[in-house]
């Protein structure tokens, strides 16, 4: 059994006149175009969080758009420095290596506080301490195997959100505990980017940090639309959200799996160390990217009925479930 990394959860970003952009691989790319309302549109793409990210902004002054894009990418780098497992020098990686962190950066404390609150609110279905399951599954998959039950039980003994002590001045982990914020960091980055764009006076924007945010309208005056990938054919669309404003996040079994049938994938049930069996993907829209990201992962673990109840407790949120087939 070999871990299978599929293309990032690519969804189509569609404007009202049929303009479509998708995340581009490789080097940073820039694109500029004229909108039907006389606005200039700029898109800048780059790499972050182990995937491709893209920011699109529109407005009358090209120089202001360039400055806004630079601010947006500075926010992404700041979030990566604090909480990305893909960056060896991040504060989160330093925390996991040492078991403690003094004067943690604000991004990390904000994310971890949200994670612990969500863990409490979901009865542990969401848990930021599931990181010890990851190397166990990755190493077993490299051998063409699944982890044996005893290994899973030993890893599960290291899992538990109550093993994390958090204050603004210090984060302390119980021995053997490690934290991942991968289920939250891209949605949070979308929040931070959108806030920085608003500070620059940008009112029309589409943000793709691996999760999505939209404000205003497409430069041709029509609403933004967001396509949801078909989990069994990720280059195709299973649904379209129209109009799309606010934030959306998708969790699914198809972007990183440990088995060709996707039974074993990167989302773990904290109680068992195995992947939840019922759903192929969950998409949540919410007032913030952080909330959308956290709820989508929680729903994958909880399943359809409890997940729907969880989302209903959060005003302004919607959820779409796609069952395994």
FENNORVEN-V381346 format. One line per field, one symbol per residue. ss: DSSP state (~ for helix, > for strand, _ for the rest). phi: phi as a letter, one per 30 degrees, with the letter a starting at -180 (. if undefined). psi: psi as a letter, one per 30 degrees, with the letter a starting at -180 (. if undefined). Layout:
ss: ???
phi: ???
psi: ???
This chain:
ss: ___>>_______>>_____>>_______>>>>>>_____>>>>>>>>>__>>>>>>>>>__~~~~~~~~~~~~~~~~~~~~~~_______~~~~~~~~_>>>___~~~~~~~~~~~~~~~~_________~~~~~~~~~~~~______~~~~~~~~____~~~>>>___>>>>___________~~~~~~~~~~~~~~~____>>>>>___>>>>_________>>>>>>__>>>>>>>>>>___>>>>>>>___>>_______>_____________>>>>>>>>__~~~~~~~~~~~~~~_~~~~~~~~~_____>>>>>>__
phi: .bdccceeddbdcbddcjebbbecdiddbbbbacddcicccbbbbacahibccbbbbbldcedddddddddddddedddeedbcddcecddddddddciabchdddeddddddddddddddciidcadcdeeddddddddddcibcddeddddddddccldddccbbdcacbcdeidbcbcddbddddddedddddddddidcbabcbcjbbbbbibdedjcddbbdcdddcaedcccabcbdcbibbbbcaccdbbcbedidcbdccdedbicddcdcdabcbcadbdededddddededdjddddddddddceicbbbcbddb
psi: kkkjjllliklkjklfgfkkklkklblkkkkklklfggkkkkkklaklggaklkkklklfjeeeeeeeeeeefeeeeeeeeegkffjegleeeeeeefflkkilleeeeeeeeeeeeeeefgggekjfggeffeeeeeeeefggllkleeeeeeefffkjffgkkklffkkkklkfkkkkgfffeeeeeeeeeeeeeeeggkfjlkkjgflkkkkbllfgfllkkkkkkjffifflkflkjkljlblkkkklgffjlgkfggekafkkjfffglkkfekelkkkklfleeeeeeeeeeeeeeleeeeeeeeffjkgklkkkjlk.
